[in-house]
Structure formats: C-alpha cells, structure tokens
Amino acid sequence: MKLKIGDPAPMFIATATDGRTIRLSDYLGRKLVLYFYPMDDTPGCTKQACSLRDHHGEIRDRGAAVLGVSTQDAESHQRFTAKHQINFPLLADTDSAIGKAYGAIGGSGMIGAAINLLGMANRITFIIDESGHIAHIIDKPDCANHAEEVLNLL
C-alpha cells in the first residue's frame, strides 16, 4: 500500500537510540519528520542524518520533531549516533514492521527487489501533521540538502 498526502500515518511503537520506547502517538499535537534510510554509517545516509542534525534547531523551531528509521538494531544506531553526534532519535525497525506500514520496505523494479533482499528500507521522508496525517512525502530526498527540503515544507 502506498501512502498519500492526507492519509492517516500508520501507528508504530519502536525502540529508540537511547532505549526508550517511542510511539507515533507521542507526537500527536506537533509535526513529525519521519525519515526512512537504508543503513547506518553509509555515505548517503550519513549525509542525510548530518543535514538534519545541522538544522535540527530550525526544524524544532518550526514545531517539528525528527525521527530516523532503519532496519539496523539499537546498538548500530547508538554507534552511528555517537560517531556523528546525531541529535535526534533513530528507531530500530528490526522486523521491518514500520517500514512495511509506510511503504518504505518494498517497491518495484530491480533496485527495490535488491533492497528488499538485503532487508533495507528505501530512502523516503514523511512529514506528519499535528493530527497524525501525512502532510508531505519526499520520495527522492537530496541527502546532502535534506534538511532544507524539509524546512521548505514545514
């Protein structure tokens, strides 16, 4: 199922970098930038996370929180966070349940099939509004300038 703007964001529960349990419902009443990425500490994923890190204050000032999601475990996220001083939570989607609910796992074509075989999420960002609905979808993020793309939509 492919989500569209205006759809309710699928609910989720996941473990964050610091071990906390995070739910989508924790963010109702504020905007949420929920971004899916393939793998910790790879070049594109690092650029994307660092872009969001460097502009996190501006994003927060516009009333939004940021969560990153990939299929690596919390320990991998902790190493990635420490190495690059990531200042927002990363969620461990080890069973791919969140990615599947958001359509970030799967896809068509040979690249989608290869990514699925490797158990990685596709790179896609959802901006969820205060009521829990999809407000914007960035399906081909510019990793190095992703925060600017997000800020233009908040």
C-alpha positions in Angstrom: 0.0 0.0 0.0 1.4 3.4 -1.0 0.6 6.2 1.4 -0.7 9.5 0.0 -0.9 13.0 1.4 -3.9 13.2 3.7 -3.8 9.6 4.7 -3.5 8.8 8.5 0.0 8.0 9.4 0.3 4.3 10.4 0.8 3.9 14.2 4.0 2.4 15.4 6.0 1.5 18.5 9.8 1.2 18.4 12.9 1.3 20.4 15.0 4.5 20.1 18.7 5.0 20.2 18.6 5.6 23.9 16.5 2.5 24.6 13.2 4.4 25.1 10.0 3.2 23.6 8.7 5.7 21.1 5.2 5.7 19.7 3.7 7.8 16.9 1.1 8.9 19.4 3.8 10.6 21.4 4.0 13.2 18.6 0.3 14.0 18.2 -0.2 17.7 18.5 3.1 18.6 16.8 4.7 17.9 13.4 6.9 15.0 12.9 9.6 14.4 10.2 9.8 10.6 9.9 12.5 9.6 7.6 13.5 6.1 6.4 17.0 5.4 5.3 18.8 2.2 4.1 21.7 1.7 6.5 23.7 3.4 9.3 27.1 4.9 8.5 26.9 4.7 4.7 27.8 7.8 2.7 24.3 8.9 1.7 22.7 8.0 5.0 25.4 9.9 6.9 25.0 13.0 4.7 21.2 12.9 5.2 21.5 12.4 9.0 24.1 15.2 9.3 22.0 17.6 7.2 19.1 17.0 9.6 21.4 17.2 12.6 22.9 20.5 11.5 19.4 22.1 11.0 17.7 20.3 13.9 17.2 23.6 15.9 15.5 25.3 12.9 13.2 22.2 12.4 12.4 22.2 16.1 11.7 26.0 16.0 9.1 25.3 13.3 7.3 22.9 15.7 8.6 19.6 14.3 10.5 16.7 15.8 12.7 14.4 13.7 12.9 10.5 13.9 15.1 8.4 11.6 14.1 4.8 10.9 16.2 1.9 9.5 16.3 -1.8 10.0 19.5 -1.9 12.0 19.3 -2.6 15.7 19.6 -0.1 18.5 23.4 -0.9 19.0 24.1 0.0 15.4 22.1 3.2 15.8 24.0 4.0 19.1 27.4 3.7 17.3 26.1 5.9 14.3 24.7 8.5 16.7 27.9 8.7 18.8 30.2 8.8 15.7 28.2 11.6 14.0 26.7 13.4 17.1 23.1 12.8 15.8 20.8 14.9 18.0 17.5 13.2 17.3 16.3 9.6 17.9 16.9 6.8 15.5 14.4 3.9 15.6 15.3 0.3 15.3 12.9 -1.3 12.9 14.5 -4.8 13.0 11.4 -6.6 11.9 10.6 -4.1 9.2 7.1 -3.5 10.5 7.3 0.3 10.4 8.9 0.3 7.0 6.2 -2.0 5.6 3.4 0.0 7.1 4.8 3.2 5.5 5.7 1.5 2.2 9.4 2.1 2.8 10.2 -1.6 2.5 9.3 -3.0 -0.8 9.0 -1.4 -4.1 9.1 -2.2 -7.7 11.9 -2.8 -10.1 15.3 -4.4 -9.7 16.6 -1.9 -7.2 13.5 -2.3 -5.0 13.9 -6.1 -5.1 17.6 -5.9 -4.3 17.0 -3.6 -1.3 14.2 -5.9 -0.1 16.6 -8.9 -0.3 19.1 -7.0 1.8 16.4 -6.1 4.4 16.9 -2.3 4.0 14.4 0.5 3.9 14.0 2.7 0.8 15.0 6.4 1.3 11.8 8.3 1.9 10.6 11.0 4.3 7.1 11.6 5.6 6.1 14.9 7.2 3.2 14.1 9.6 1.0 16.9 10.7 -0.3 17.6 14.2 -3.4 15.5 13.7 -1.3 12.4 12.7 -1.9 12.7 8.9 0.6 12.6 6.1 1.2 16.3 5.1 4.1 15.8 2.7 6.1 13.0 1.2 9.7 13.4 -0.1 10.3 10.2 -2.1 13.6 11.2 -3.6 15.5 13.1 -0.9 18.6 15.0 -1.7 20.8 13.6 1.1 23.2 16.5 1.5 20.4 19.1 1.5 17.6 17.1 3.1 17.1 19.5 6.0 16.5 22.3 3.5 13.9 20.2 1.7 12.2 19.6 5.0 12.3 23.2 6.1 10.7 24.3 2.8 7.7 22.1 3.7 7.3 23.0 7.4 
